[in-house]
Amino acid sequence: NLTVLLDLHGAPGSQNDADHSGCGKPDYPNGNGWNTPENRARSVQVIEALAQRYSNRTNLVGFELLNEPGWNIETYNHTDLLSYYQDAYAAVRKHSSTALVIFCELYNGDWWNGQLMEPEYFNVVMDLHRYDCYGSRGSASTASHVQAAREWAQDIDKYQLLQHPVIIGEWSLATGQNPGGPGFVSAQLDSFSHGVGWYFWSHHMQWYTTAWAFRDAANAGVINVTHPQ
């Protein structure tokens, strides 16, 4: 069965200035254009429209309130981001008392300790994106990639103990110069099994290899889709 998580990947004004937000800007990865009262309010309106339209769908997992908010928003305007999440959460709950409400954390999950917690906020999940191919990691050894993937389980365990269930909303097999190999695949899946689920980025893209295309990786036997999830 196919389940669906609806994610606000491109918010008004761009929450991270990246091309995948629909509005790539030289200011990447700050996202200052989104952080205005008007654009935050428009984003809440989008979330409520999605909730009103899709909350009764039986295969719906939930709603992700904002994909990868930028560094400046997370670091220097955390209160604004928290306020948006609170308003967007309320918008979802107008139409569903059960849908997961998911927020994305890229930089430091400890910033969310004690926030968006039960009993006032329920069925809230933290989304972590885990890649090991950017910056200096693009030249890391195969063994280093495998070890990094193993250590991700510690982050998941810590956040779930202190605050929220964790979902891995994005991951891939990309490693840069040196292939991760079967050990990297297994280490990631083992770590992600500590959380409540995962989504590979992405299903299929014509111009990418199996490192970024789940369908092709599964068909090639690179990923074992029967691995415990």
C-alpha positions in Angstrom: 0.0 0.0 0.0 1.2 3.5 -0.8 1.1 6.1 1.9 1.4 9.8 1.4 3.1 12.5 3.4 2.2 16.0 2.1 5.2 18.3 2.5 5.3 22.1 2.0 8.5 21.9 0.0 8.4 25.4 -1.5 6.9 28.1 0.7 6.1 31.7 -0.3 9.3 33.7 -0.5 11.4 30.6 -0.2 12.3 29.2 3.2 15.9 28.3 2.2 16.7 30.1 -1.1 17.4 26.7 -2.7 16.3 25.7 -6.2 14.2 22.9 -4.7 12.1 25.4 -2.8 11.0 26.7 -6.2 12.9 30.0 -5.9 16.7 29.6 -5.9 18.5 32.8 -4.7 22.1 33.8 -4.1 21.2 34.1 -0.4 21.1 30.3 0.0 20.8 28.8 2.6 19.3 31.6 4.7 15.6 31.8 3.7 15.0 35.4 4.8 12.5 35.9 2.1 10.0 33.6 3.7 10.3 35.0 7.2 7.9 37.9 7.0 4.5 38.0 8.7 2.8 37.9 5.3 4.6 34.9 4.0 4.3 33.0 7.2 0.5 33.6 7.2 0.3 32.5 3.6 2.1 29.3 4.5 -0.4 28.6 7.3 -3.2 29.1 4.7 -1.6 26.6 2.4 -1.3 24.0 5.2 -4.9 24.5 6.2 -6.0 24.2 2.6 -4.1 20.9 2.3 -5.6 19.6 5.6 -9.1 20.6 4.6 -8.8 18.8 1.3 -6.9 15.7 2.2 -7.4 14.9 5.9 -10.1 12.3 5.2 -7.9 10.2 2.8 -7.2 6.8 4.3 -3.6 6.6 3.0 -2.6 10.0 4.4 0.3 9.9 6.9 0.3 13.5 7.8 1.5 17.0 6.9 5.1 18.3 7.0 4.9 22.0 7.8 8.0 23.3 6.1 10.9 21.6 4.2 14.4 22.4 5.3 14.0 25.9 6.8 17.2 27.9 6.2 20.1 28.5 8.6 19.2 32.1 9.5 15.6 31.1 10.3 16.7 28.1 12.4 19.5 30.0 14.2 18.5 33.6 14.5 14.7 33.6 14.1 13.8 30.4 15.9 11.0 32.1 17.7 9.4 33.0 14.4 9.7 29.5 13.1 8.3 28.0 16.3 5.3 30.5 16.1 4.7 29.4 12.5 4.8 25.7 13.5 2.3 26.4 16.3 -0.1 28.2 14.0 0.2 25.6 11.2 -0.3 22.8 13.8 -3.6 24.5 14.8 -4.6 24.7 11.2 -4.1 21.0 10.7 -6.0 20.1 13.9 -9.0 22.0 12.7 -9.5 19.2 10.2 -7.7 16.2 11.6 -7.2 15.0 15.2 -5.0 12.1 14.1 -2.7 13.1 11.2 0.9 13.4 12.0 2.3 16.9 12.1 5.9 16.9 11.1 8.6 19.5 11.3 12.0 19.3 9.6 15.3 19.8 11.5 18.6 20.2 9.6 21.1 21.7 11.9 20.6 21.0 15.6 17.7 19.0 17.0 18.5 20.1 20.5 17.0 23.5 19.7 13.6 21.8 19.9 13.9 20.4 23.4 10.7 21.1 25.3 8.9 22.6 22.3 5.8 21.3 20.5 5.4 18.7 23.2 2.5 16.8 24.6 -0.1 17.2 25.9 -0.7 20.5 24.1 0.8 19.2 20.9 0.3 15.5 20.0 1.3 13.3 17.1 4.2 15.6 16.3 7.2 14.1 14.6 10.7 15.4 13.9 12.0 14.9 10.4 15.8 14.4 10.0 17.4 14.4 6.5 20.6 12.4 6.4 23.1 12.6 3.6 26.8 11.8 3.6 28.1 13.3 0.3 28.3 17.1 0.8 31.3 19.2 1.6 34.3 17.4 3.0 32.2 14.2 3.2 32.4 13.9 -0.6 35.9 12.7 -0.3 35.5 10.5 2.8 36.5 6.8 2.7 34.0 4.0 2.3 34.7 2.9 5.9 34.1 6.5 7.1 30.7 6.6 5.3 29.7 3.3 6.9 30.7 4.5 10.4 28.8 7.8 10.0 25.7 6.0 9.0 25.9 3.7 12.0 26.3 6.8 14.3 23.0 8.3 13.0 21.2 5.8 15.2 22.5 7.7 18.2 20.9 10.9 17.1 17.6 9.2 16.5 17.6 7.5 19.9 18.5 10.8 21.7 15.8 12.9 20.1 13.1 10.2 20.5 14.1 9.9 24.2 14.0 13.6 24.9 11.3 15.0 22.6 9.6 13.5 19.5 9.4 10.4 17.4 11.8 10.7 14.4 11.2 10.0 10.7 14.0 10.2 8.1 12.3 12.2 5.5 15.2 12.2 3.0 18.3 10.0 2.5 20.2 8.5 -0.5 23.1 6.3 -1.4 25.3 9.2 -2.6 28.7 9.4 -1.1 30.8 11.4 -3.5 34.2 10.1 -4.7 34.2 6.7 -2.9 31.3 4.3 -3.0 29.5 3.4 0.2 28.9 -0.1 -0.9 26.5 -2.6 0.7 27.8 -1.8 4.1 26.6 1.8 3.8 23.2 0.7 2.7 22.8 -1.7 5.6 24.2 0.8 8.1 21.7 3.4 7.1 18.7 1.1 7.2 19.8 -0.3 10.5 20.0 3.3 12.0 16.7 4.4 10.4 15.0 1.4 11.9 15.4 3.1 15.3 12.9 5.7 14.1 9.3 5.5 12.9 9.9 5.3 9.2 11.8 6.8 6.2 11.5 8.2 2.7 14.3 7.8 0.1 15.1 10.8 -2.0 13.9 10.2 -4.6 11.8 7.5 -6.3 13.1 8.0 -9.8 15.0 10.7 -11.7 16.0 10.1 -15.3 19.4 11.9 -15.0 20.5 10.3 -11.7 22.2 7.0 -10.9 20.9 4.5 -8.3 22.4 6.6 -5.6 19.5 9.0 -5.9 16.7 6.8 -7.4 15.1 4.2 -5.1 13.2 2.4 -7.9 16.5 1.9 -9.9 18.4 0.9 -6.8 15.8 -1.7 -5.8 15.6 -3.1 -9.3 19.4 -3.4 -9.4 19.5 -5.2 -6.1 21.4 -2.4 -4.4 18.7 -1.9 -1.8 16.9 -4.8 -0.2 13.3 -3.7 0.1 12.5 -6.5 2.5 14.9 -5.0 5.1 13.1 -4.4 8.4 11.5 -1.0 8.4 
